[in-house]
Amino acid sequence: MNIFHSINDFKSTKKTILTIGTFDGVHVGHREILERVTQKKIGDDAESLVLTFFPHPRMVLEERSTVKLLNTVSEKIDLLEKIGVENLVIHPFDAVFSNLTAHEFVKTVLVDQFNIKKIIIGHDHRFGKNRTANIDDLVTYGKQYGFEVEQISVQEIADVSVSSTKIRQALQAGNMALANEYLGYAYFLSGTIVKGKQLGRTIGFPTANLKIEENYKLIPLNGVYIVKSVINKKIVFGMMNIGHNPTVAGENLSVEIHYFDFDADLYGIELSVSILQFLRAEQKFESVAFLKEQLEKDKNTALAFLHKP
């Protein structure tokens, strides 16, 4: 996949079939659009192109925005590449770009820069300054400049429209089953393994401490989860705690993973942790001994979940 960090960096002699959006989460609704963009017809000399943005527009347009994102930039790149996108433009979203009129955006970006043949968009797509233009305007511009417009109807699961907002809400409630269903994959956290207090080793539950650099990444509800990672090309299961370790007077939020039947030095490596199931909320125990007892119960519950037919 070719990656460009500005609209102006993209150059191609071919026509493009493209889509536009933040695509936070690259969820099942997004995939309906993205897979159509990447589908090639026999004899079609066009190439697929996705235009997305960073920072997220809400971070720029909303004062004191507290929005957390489902993907870091690198995570989104990996997800889009797996779908088969040929060209990805990650444009810096700023006040200047947000002030482009709908006509300026279509003419200077879609037509002049991207050499558009066809655009495929979702049912609720709006664009231009103050998001005033809609699908009808885009169809009008398509007739004027000679490109096709294809609209995708709302993607639904159990009669509920899938959206990044609903996935965020599910994660913040610890509802992994719903979040993962809407995503179409297990939600994951990515970071570097760093040294922690190493208390886990003293009670038989050594943990890998995951440091997530991107402060805009959404961390699910504090608690204990069943997780999996791919380490040295092998799938390793475990359980993860997100929280402040109240039993031992922890202060900062930490993400710690205890892998089952696994023993290796992970310090300094980058790791991705897929979250399969919520086990329980974070709680404070009367002593470390009670904590250890609960961890044994958590492990047994996790193993039963993993081994169920």
BAVOMAR-95844 format. One record per residue (C-alpha): x, y, z; residue number from 0; chain; residue in one letter. Coordinates in steps of 0.05 Angstrom, whole numbers, plus 32768, in hexadecimal, padded with zeros to 4 digits. Each point is the difference from the previous one (the first is absolute). Layout:
N
[atom [X; Y; Z]; NUM; "A"; "A"]
...
//
This chain:
309
[atom [8000; 8000; 8000]; 0; "A"; "M"]
[atom [801A; 8045; 7FED]; 1; "A"; "N"]
[atom [7FFA; 8032; 803A]; 2; "A"; "I"]
[atom [7FFE; 804B; 7FF6]; 3; "A"; "F"]
[atom [7FFE; 8032; 8039]; 4; "A"; "H"]
[atom [7FE1; 8039; 7FD9]; 5; "A"; "S"]
[atom [7FCF; 8007; 7FC7]; 6; "A"; "I"]
[atom [8035; 8026; 7FDA]; 7; "A"; "N"]
[atom [8030; 7FC5; 8004]; 8; "A"; "D"]
[atom [7FD3; 7FD1; 7FD9]; 9; "A"; "F"]
[atom [8012; 7FF8; 7FB7]; 10; "A"; "K"]
[atom [7FE7; 7FCC; 7FCE]; 11; "A"; "S"]
[atom [7FF4; 7FFC; 7FB5]; 12; "A"; "T"]
[atom [7FC4; 7FD3; 800B]; 13; "A"; "K"]
[atom [7FB9; 8011; 8011]; 14; "A"; "K"]
[atom [7FEB; 7FF2; 8048]; 15; "A"; "T"]
[atom [7FC5; 7FDE; 8021]; 16; "A"; "I"]
[atom [7FFE; 801F; 8045]; 17; "A"; "L"]
[atom [7FDD; 800A; 8041]; 18; "A"; "T"]
[atom [8008; 8033; 8037]; 19; "A"; "I"]
[atom [7FF8; 7FFD; 804B]; 20; "A"; "G"]
[atom [8021; 7FFB; 8044]; 21; "A"; "T"]
[atom [7FF3; 7FB5; 8001]; 22; "A"; "F"]
[atom [800D; 7FFC; 804B]; 23; "A"; "D"]
[atom [7FFF; 7FB7; 8012]; 24; "A"; "G"]
[atom [7FFB; 7FE8; 7FB7]; 25; "A"; "V"]
[atom [7FC1; 7FDD; 8017]; 26; "A"; "H"]
[atom [7FCE; 7FD5; 7FDA]; 27; "A"; "V"]
[atom [7FDB; 803C; 7FE5]; 28; "A"; "G"]
[atom [8040; 801E; 7FE5]; 29; "A"; "H"]
[atom [8015; 7FBE; 7FE1]; 30; "A"; "R"]
[atom [7FC1; 7FFE; 7FD5]; 31; "A"; "E"]
[atom [801A; 8040; 7FE0]; 32; "A"; "I"]
[atom [804A; 7FEF; 7FFF]; 33; "A"; "L"]
[atom [7FF7; 7FBC; 7FE1]; 34; "A"; "E"]
[atom [7FD8; 801E; 7FC7]; 35; "A"; "R"]
[atom [8037; 8034; 7FF5]; 36; "A"; "V"]
[atom [8034; 7FC9; 7FFA]; 37; "A"; "T"]
[atom [7FD7; 7FD3; 7FD1]; 38; "A"; "Q"]
[atom [801C; 8002; 7FBA]; 39; "A"; "K"]
[atom [7FD8; 7FF5; 7FC1]; 40; "A"; "K"]
[atom [8020; 7FDD; 7FC4]; 41; "A"; "I"]
[atom [8022; 8034; 7FD5]; 42; "A"; "G"]
[atom [7FFA; 8036; 8035]; 43; "A"; "D"]
[atom [8041; 8029; 8001]; 44; "A"; "D"]
[atom [7FEC; 8027; 803E]; 45; "A"; "A"]
[atom [8021; 7FF7; 8044]; 46; "A"; "E"]
[atom [7FE1; 8003; 8046]; 47; "A"; "S"]
[atom [800B; 803C; 802D]; 48; "A"; "L"]
[atom [7FEB; 8010; 8047]; 49; "A"; "V"]
[atom [8002; 8047; 801B]; 50; "A"; "L"]
[atom [8000; 8004; 804B]; 51; "A"; "T"]
[atom [8016; 8034; 8033]; 52; "A"; "F"]
[atom [802B; 800A; 803D]; 53; "A"; "F"]
[atom [7FF3; 8021; 8030]; 54; "A"; "P"]
[atom [7FB8; 7FE9; 8002]; 55; "A"; "H"]
[atom [7FD4; 803B; 7FEA]; 56; "A"; "P"]
[atom [7FDE; 8002; 8044]; 57; "A"; "R"]
[atom [8043; 800C; 8021]; 58; "A"; "M"]
[atom [8007; 803F; 7FD6]; 59; "A"; "V"]
[atom [7FBA; 801A; 7FFA]; 60; "A"; "L"]
[atom [7FE6; 7FF4; 8047]; 61; "A"; "E"]
[atom [801B; 802A; 8039]; 62; "A"; "E"]
[atom [801E; 7FD5; 8037]; 63; "A"; "R"]
[atom [7FEE; 7FC1; 7FDA]; 64; "A"; "S"]
[atom [8008; 7FC1; 802A]; 65; "A"; "T"]
[atom [7FF3; 7FCF; 7FC8]; 66; "A"; "V"]
[atom [8029; 7FC0; 8004]; 67; "A"; "K"]
[atom [800F; 7FD8; 7FC1]; 68; "A"; "L"]
[atom [7FF8; 7FB6; 7FF3]; 69; "A"; "L"]
[atom [8040; 7FFD; 7FD7]; 70; "A"; "N"]
[atom [8044; 8021; 8002]; 71; "A"; "T"]
[atom [801A; 8017; 7FBC]; 72; "A"; "V"]
[atom [802C; 7FC2; 7FF9]; 73; "A"; "S"]
[atom [7FC7; 7FD1; 8014]; 74; "A"; "E"]
[atom [7FD3; 801F; 7FCB]; 75; "A"; "K"]
[atom [8036; 7FF9; 7FCB]; 76; "A"; "I"]
[atom [8006; 7FB5; 8010]; 77; "A"; "D"]
[atom [7FB5; 7FF5; 7FFE]; 78; "A"; "L"]
[atom [7FF8; 8024; 7FBD]; 79; "A"; "L"]
[atom [803B; 7FDB; 7FE2]; 80; "A"; "E"]
[atom [7FE1; 7FBD; 8012]; 81; "A"; "K"]
[atom [7FC0; 8014; 7FDB]; 82; "A"; "I"]
[atom [8029; 800C; 7FC1]; 83; "A"; "G"]
[atom [8000; 804C; 7FF9]; 84; "A"; "V"]
[atom [8035; 8014; 7FCD]; 85; "A"; "E"]
[atom [8009; 8049; 8013]; 86; "A"; "N"]
[atom [7FF4; 8022; 8043]; 87; "A"; "L"]
[atom [8003; 804B; 800A]; 88; "A"; "V"]
[atom [8003; 8017; 8049]; 89; "A"; "I"]
[atom [7FF5; 804A; 7FFB]; 90; "A"; "H"]
[atom [800E; 802F; 803B]; 91; "A"; "P"]
[atom [7FBB; 801B; 8012]; 92; "A"; "F"]
[atom [8003; 804A; 8014]; 93; "A"; "D"]
[atom [7FD7; 803F; 8000]; 94; "A"; "A"]
[atom [8017; 8013; 7FB9]; 95; "A"; "V"]
[atom [7FEA; 7FBD; 7FE3]; 96; "A"; "F"]
[atom [7FBE; 8003; 8026]; 97; "A"; "S"]
[atom [7FF1; 8043; 7FDE]; 98; "A"; "N"]
[atom [8003; 7FE4; 7FB9]; 99; "A"; "L"]
[atom [7FBC; 8009; 7FDF]; 100; "A"; "T"]
[atom [7FE0; 7FC2; 7FE2]; 101; "A"; "A"]
[atom [8010; 8018; 7FBA]; 102; "A"; "H"]
[atom [8049; 800F; 8011]; 103; "A"; "E"]
[atom [8007; 7FBB; 801F]; 104; "A"; "F"]
[atom [7FE2; 7FDC; 7FC5]; 105; "A"; "V"]
[atom [8027; 8027; 7FCA]; 106; "A"; "K"]
[atom [8044; 8007; 8021]; 107; "A"; "T"]
[atom [8003; 7FBF; 8026]; 108; "A"; "V"]
[atom [7FD4; 7FCC; 7FDF]; 109; "A"; "L"]
[atom [8006; 8016; 7FB8]; 110; "A"; "V"]
[atom [8043; 8023; 7FF9]; 111; "A"; "D"]
[atom [802A; 7FD9; 8033]; 112; "A"; "Q"]
[atom [7FDF; 7FBC; 8003]; 113; "A"; "F"]
[atom [7FE9; 7FFA; 7FB8]; 114; "A"; "N"]
[atom [7FBF; 7FE2; 8018]; 115; "A"; "I"]
[atom [7FD9; 7FCC; 7FD8]; 116; "A"; "K"]
[atom [7FD0; 7FEB; 8037]; 117; "A"; "K"]
[atom [7FF2; 800F; 8049]; 118; "A"; "I"]
[atom [7FDE; 7FCE; 802E]; 119; "A"; "I"]
[atom [7FE4; 801E; 8041]; 120; "A"; "I"]
[atom [7FD4; 7FF0; 803B]; 121; "A"; "G"]
[atom [7FB8; 8014; 8008]; 122; "A"; "H"]
[atom [800E; 803B; 802D]; 123; "A"; "D"]
[atom [803D; 801F; 7FDE]; 124; "A"; "H"]
[atom [8004; 804B; 8003]; 125; "A"; "R"]
[atom [8039; 802D; 7FEA]; 126; "A"; "F"]
[atom [8018; 8046; 7FF4]; 127; "A"; "G"]
[atom [8003; 803B; 8030]; 128; "A"; "K"]
[atom [7FD2; 7FF4; 803B]; 129; "A"; "N"]
[atom [7FEE; 7FBD; 7FE0]; 130; "A"; "R"]
[atom [7FC9; 8022; 7FD8]; 131; "A"; "T"]
[atom [8004; 7FD4; 7FC1]; 132; "A"; "A"]
[atom [7FE0; 7FBB; 7FFB]; 133; "A"; "N"]
[atom [7FF7; 7FC6; 7FD0]; 134; "A"; "I"]
[atom [7FD3; 8028; 7FD1]; 135; "A"; "D"]
[atom [8035; 8036; 7FF9]; 136; "A"; "D"]
[atom [8035; 7FCC; 7FF3]; 137; "A"; "L"]
[atom [7FD5; 7FE1; 7FC8]; 138; "A"; "V"]
[atom [7FF9; 8045; 7FE1]; 139; "A"; "T"]
[atom [804C; 800A; 8002]; 140; "A"; "Y"]
[atom [8009; 7FBA; 7FE3]; 141; "A"; "G"]
[atom [7FD6; 8013; 7FC3]; 142; "A"; "K"]
[atom [8027; 8041; 7FF9]; 143; "A"; "Q"]
[atom [8045; 7FE1; 8004]; 144; "A"; "Y"]
[atom [7FF3; 7FBB; 7FE4]; 145; "A"; "G"]
[atom [8006; 7FD1; 803B]; 146; "A"; "F"]
[atom [7FD0; 7FCC; 801C]; 147; "A"; "E"]
[atom [7FE2; 8002; 8046]; 148; "A"; "V"]
[atom [7FEC; 7FC0; 8024]; 149; "A"; "E"]
[atom [7FDD; 8003; 8043]; 150; "A"; "Q"]
[atom [8000; 7FC7; 8032]; 151; "A"; "I"]
[atom [7FC1; 7FF8; 802A]; 152; "A"; "S"]
[atom [8006; 7FFB; 804C]; 153; "A"; "V"]
[atom [8023; 7FC0; 8017]; 154; "A"; "Q"]
[atom [7FD8; 7FDF; 8037]; 155; "A"; "E"]
[atom [800A; 7FCA; 8034]; 156; "A"; "I"]
[atom [7FC1; 7FE9; 8024]; 157; "A"; "A"]
[atom [7FDC; 803F; 7FE5]; 158; "A"; "D"]
[atom [8032; 802E; 8022]; 159; "A"; "V"]
[atom [802A; 802F; 7FD5]; 160; "A"; "S"]
[atom [804A; 7FF3; 800B]; 161; "A"; "V"]
[atom [8029; 803D; 8013]; 162; "A"; "S"]
[atom [8043; 8010; 8020]; 163; "A"; "S"]
[atom [7FDB; 8024; 8037]; 164; "A"; "T"]
[atom [7FD8; 7FC2; 8013]; 165; "A"; "K"]
[atom [803F; 7FD7; 8001]; 166; "A"; "I"]
[atom [8022; 8032; 802E]; 167; "A"; "R"]
[atom [7FC4; 7FFD; 802F]; 168; "A"; "Q"]
[atom [8002; 7FB4; 8001]; 169; "A"; "A"]
[atom [804A; 8000; 8011]; 170; "A"; "L"]
[atom [7FF7; 8034; 8037]; 171; "A"; "Q"]
[atom [7FCB; 7FD2; 801E]; 172; "A"; "A"]
[atom [802C; 7FC2; 7FFA]; 173; "A"; "G"]
[atom [7FD1; 7FE1; 7FCD]; 174; "A"; "N"]
[atom [8034; 7FDC; 7FD6]; 175; "A"; "M"]
[atom [7FCF; 7FD1; 7FDE]; 176; "A"; "A"]
[atom [7FD9; 803B; 7FE2]; 177; "A"; "L"]
[atom [803E; 8029; 7FF0]; 178; "A"; "A"]
[atom [8023; 7FC6; 7FDD]; 179; "A"; "N"]
[atom [7FC0; 7FEE; 7FDA]; 180; "A"; "E"]
[atom [7FFB; 8047; 7FE5]; 181; "A"; "Y"]
[atom [804B; 8003; 7FF1]; 182; "A"; "L"]
[atom [8002; 7FBD; 7FDD]; 183; "A"; "G"]
[atom [8040; 7FEF; 8026]; 184; "A"; "Y"]
[atom [8018; 8000; 8048]; 185; "A"; "A"]
[atom [8010; 8046; 8019]; 186; "A"; "Y"]
[atom [804A; 8007; 800D]; 187; "A"; "F"]
[atom [8033; 802A; 8024]; 188; "A"; "L"]
[atom [8046; 800B; 7FE5]; 189; "A"; "S"]
[atom [803E; 8017; 8025]; 190; "A"; "G"]
[atom [8045; 7FF1; 801C]; 191; "A"; "T"]
[atom [800D; 7FD1; 803A]; 192; "A"; "I"]
[atom [8022; 8026; 8039]; 193; "A"; "V"]
[atom [8016; 7FEF; 8047]; 194; "A"; "K"]
[atom [7FCC; 8008; 8037]; 195; "A"; "G"]
[atom [8002; 7FF4; 804B]; 196; "A"; "K"]
[atom [8008; 7FB5; 7FF4]; 197; "A"; "Q"]
[atom [7FCF; 7FF0; 8039]; 198; "A"; "L"]
[atom [7FDF; 7FCA; 7FD5]; 199; "A"; "G"]
[atom [803F; 7FD6; 8000]; 200; "A"; "R"]
[atom [7FFE; 7FFB; 804C]; 201; "A"; "T"]
[atom [7FBA; 7FE1; 7FFF]; 202; "A"; "I"]
[atom [8007; 7FD2; 7FC5]; 203; "A"; "G"]
[atom [7FE1; 802E; 7FCC]; 204; "A"; "F"]
[atom [8038; 8024; 7FDA]; 205; "A"; "P"]
[atom [7FE5; 8036; 7FD2]; 206; "A"; "T"]
[atom [8016; 8025; 7FC2]; 207; "A"; "A"]
[atom [7FF3; 804A; 8008]; 208; "A"; "N"]
[atom [7FE7; 8020; 7FC0]; 209; "A"; "L"]
[atom [8012; 8049; 7FF5]; 210; "A"; "K"]
[atom [7FD2; 8022; 7FCE]; 211; "A"; "I"]
[atom [8020; 8040; 7FE6]; 212; "A"; "E"]
[atom [7FC3; 801D; 7FDD]; 213; "A"; "E"]
[atom [7FD6; 8023; 8035]; 214; "A"; "N"]
[atom [7FC5; 8004; 7FD0]; 215; "A"; "Y"]
[atom [7FF7; 7FB4; 7FFD]; 216; "A"; "K"]
[atom [7FC1; 7FE8; 8022]; 217; "A"; "L"]
[atom [800F; 7FD2; 803C]; 218; "A"; "I"]
[atom [7FC4; 7FD5; 8013]; 219; "A"; "P"]
[atom [7FDE; 7FFF; 8044]; 220; "A"; "L"]
[atom [802F; 7FF1; 803B]; 221; "A"; "N"]
[atom [7FFE; 7FB7; 8010]; 222; "A"; "G"]
[atom [8019; 7FBA; 7FEF]; 223; "A"; "V"]
[atom [7FFC; 7FE4; 7FB9]; 224; "A"; "Y"]
[atom [8010; 7FC1; 7FDA]; 225; "A"; "I"]
[atom [8032; 8010; 7FC9]; 226; "A"; "V"]
[atom [802D; 7FE3; 7FCB]; 227; "A"; "K"]
[atom [8040; 8015; 7FDD]; 228; "A"; "S"]
[atom [802C; 7FE5; 7FC9]; 229; "A"; "V"]
[atom [8047; 7FF9; 801C]; 230; "A"; "I"]
[atom [8037; 7FE1; 7FD6]; 231; "A"; "N"]
[atom [7FCB; 7FEB; 7FCD]; 232; "A"; "K"]
[atom [7FD9; 7FD9; 8035]; 233; "A"; "K"]
[atom [7FBC; 8011; 801E]; 234; "A"; "I"]
[atom [8006; 800A; 804B]; 235; "A"; "V"]
[atom [7FC3; 8009; 802D]; 236; "A"; "F"]
[atom [7FFD; 8024; 8042]; 237; "A"; "G"]
[atom [7FDA; 8031; 802C]; 238; "A"; "M"]
[atom [800A; 804B; 8004]; 239; "A"; "M"]
[atom [7FF3; 8032; 8037]; 240; "A"; "N"]
[atom [7FF0; 8048; 7FEF]; 241; "A"; "I"]
[atom [7FFF; 802E; 803D]; 242; "A"; "G"]
[atom [8025; 8020; 8039]; 243; "A"; "H"]
[atom [8012; 7FC3; 802A]; 244; "A"; "N"]
[atom [7FDA; 8019; 803E]; 245; "A"; "P"]
[atom [8014; 7FC4; 802B]; 246; "A"; "T"]
[atom [8049; 8018; 7FFF]; 247; "A"; "V"]
[atom [7FF0; 804A; 7FFF]; 248; "A"; "A"]
[atom [800E; 800A; 7FB6]; 249; "A"; "G"]
[atom [7FF8; 8046; 7FE5]; 250; "A"; "E"]
[atom [8009; 8000; 7FB4]; 251; "A"; "N"]
[atom [7FD4; 7FDA; 7FD0]; 252; "A"; "L"]
[atom [8024; 7FC1; 7FE9]; 253; "A"; "S"]
[atom [7FF3; 7FC9; 7FCD]; 254; "A"; "V"]
[atom [801E; 7FBE; 8017]; 255; "A"; "E"]
[atom [7FFB; 7FBC; 7FDE]; 256; "A"; "I"]
[atom [800D; 7FBC; 801F]; 257; "A"; "H"]
[atom [800A; 7FCC; 7FCA]; 258; "A"; "Y"]
[atom [7FEE; 7FB8; 800E]; 259; "A"; "F"]
[atom [8036; 7FCA; 7FF8]; 260; "A"; "D"]
[atom [8032; 8033; 7FE6]; 261; "A"; "F"]
[atom [8043; 8017; 8019]; 262; "A"; "D"]
[atom [802D; 802E; 7FD8]; 263; "A"; "A"]
[atom [8021; 8044; 8007]; 264; "A"; "D"]
[atom [7FD1; 8031; 7FDC]; 265; "A"; "L"]
[atom [8020; 8041; 8018]; 266; "A"; "Y"]
[atom [8007; 8032; 7FC7]; 267; "A"; "G"]
[atom [7FD7; 7FDC; 7FCC]; 268; "A"; "I"]
[atom [7FC2; 801C; 7FDF]; 269; "A"; "E"]
[atom [7FC3; 7FD7; 800C]; 270; "A"; "L"]
[atom [7FB7; 7FFF; 7FEB]; 271; "A"; "S"]
[atom [7FCC; 7FE5; 8031]; 272; "A"; "V"]
[atom [7FBC; 7FEA; 7FE7]; 273; "A"; "S"]
[atom [7FC9; 8004; 8034]; 274; "A"; "I"]
[atom [7FD0; 7FC5; 7FFD]; 275; "A"; "L"]
[atom [7FD4; 8005; 803E]; 276; "A"; "Q"]
[atom [7FF3; 802A; 803E]; 277; "A"; "F"]
[atom [8008; 7FD8; 8041]; 278; "A"; "L"]
[atom [7FF3; 802F; 8039]; 279; "A"; "R"]
[atom [8006; 8048; 8017]; 280; "A"; "A"]
[atom [803D; 801A; 8023]; 281; "A"; "E"]
[atom [7FFC; 7FF9; 804C]; 282; "A"; "Q"]
[atom [8029; 800B; 803E]; 283; "A"; "K"]
[atom [8011; 7FC3; 802B]; 284; "A"; "F"]
[atom [800F; 7FFE; 804B]; 285; "A"; "E"]
[atom [8045; 7FE2; 7FF3]; 286; "A"; "S"]
[atom [802F; 7FE7; 7FCA]; 287; "A"; "V"]
[atom [7FEC; 7FB9; 8016]; 288; "A"; "A"]
[atom [7FB7; 800E; 7FEF]; 289; "A"; "F"]
[atom [8016; 801F; 7FBE]; 290; "A"; "L"]
[atom [8027; 7FC0; 7FEE]; 291; "A"; "K"]
[atom [7FC4; 7FD5; 8012]; 292; "A"; "E"]
[atom [7FD4; 8029; 7FD1]; 293; "A"; "Q"]
[atom [8034; 7FFD; 7FC8]; 294; "A"; "L"]
[atom [7FFF; 7FB4; 8005]; 295; "A"; "E"]
[atom [7FB4; 8003; 7FF7]; 296; "A"; "K"]
[atom [8007; 8030; 7FC6]; 297; "A"; "D"]
[atom [8032; 7FD2; 7FDE]; 298; "A"; "K"]
[atom [7FD2; 7FC3; 8008]; 299; "A"; "N"]
[atom [7FC5; 8028; 7FE4]; 300; "A"; "T"]
[atom [802B; 8017; 7FC5]; 301; "A"; "A"]
[atom [8018; 7FBA; 7FF1]; 302; "A"; "L"]
[atom [7FB9; 7FE5; 8003]; 303; "A"; "A"]
[atom [7FEB; 8036; 7FCE]; 304; "A"; "F"]
[atom [8039; 7FF0; 7FD1]; 305; "A"; "L"]
[atom [7FF4; 7FB5; 8002]; 306; "A"; "H"]
[atom [7FB6; 8001; 7FF7]; 307; "A"; "K"]
[atom [7FE8; 7FDE; 7FC0]; 308; "A"; "P"]
//
